[in-house]
Amino acid sequence: MSKKSIEEHNPVINKSALVKRVADNLDLTNKLVNEVIGATLDEITECVAEGVSVRLVGFGTFERRLRRGRQGHNPRDPEEKVYIPAHYVPSFKAGKNLKEATKKD
């Protein structure tokens, strides 16, 4: 599948386009919706960084997971082994409503 056909099947929406859609749906100003979405994302980020899961019922759960340390290879010298230490990564698990909505064509 070519890159163009992948993009046609998986369109991307950025924050400003999301703000416009929400503002149009709720008949609010773009500025107000931008502030609300920004504050929401900041709070989710802060909570996850602190190790607190954020569960939005039906949509999904944002959380921080520990990725265990492992042995890797230096990409410049595949013979050389390097240790990749354990570290935290953000994770998202889709909720029931989101899963069902994505199944529809």
Secondary structure in CASP SS format (residue, H / E / C, confidence):
PFRMAT SS
TARGET T0000
AUTHOR 0000-0000-0000
METHOD secondary structure of the structure
MODEL  1
M C 1.00
S C 1.00
K H 1.00
K H 1.00
S H 1.00
I H 1.00
E H 1.00
E H 1.00
H H 1.00
N C 1.00
P C 1.00
V C 1.00
I C 1.00
N C 1.00
K H 1.00
S H 1.00
A H 1.00
L H 1.00
V H 1.00
K H 1.00
R H 1.00
V H 1.00
A H 1.00
D H 1.00
N H 1.00
L H 1.00
D C 1.00
L C 1.00
T C 1.00
N H 1.00
K H 1.00
L H 1.00
V H 1.00
N H 1.00
E H 1.00
V H 1.00
I H 1.00
G H 1.00
A H 1.00
T H 1.00
L H 1.00
D H 1.00
E H 1.00
I H 1.00
T H 1.00
E H 1.00
C H 1.00
V H 1.00
A H 1.00
E C 1.00
G C 1.00
V C 1.00
S C 1.00
V E 1.00
R E 1.00
L E 1.00
V C 1.00
G C 1.00
F C 1.00
G E 1.00
T E 1.00
F E 1.00
E E 1.00
R E 1.00
R E 1.00
L E 1.00
R E 1.00
R C 1.00
G C 1.00
R E 1.00
Q E 1.00
G E 1.00
H E 1.00
N E 1.00
P C 1.00
R C 1.00
D E 1.00
P E 1.00
E E 1.00
E E 1.00
K E 1.00
V E 1.00
Y E 1.00
I E 1.00
P C 1.00
A C 1.00
H E 1.00
Y E 1.00
V E 1.00
P E 1.00
S E 1.00
F E 1.00
K E 1.00
A E 1.00
G C 1.00
K H 1.00
N H 1.00
L H 1.00
K H 1.00
E H 1.00
A H 1.00
T H 1.00
K H 1.00
K C 1.00
D C 1.00
END
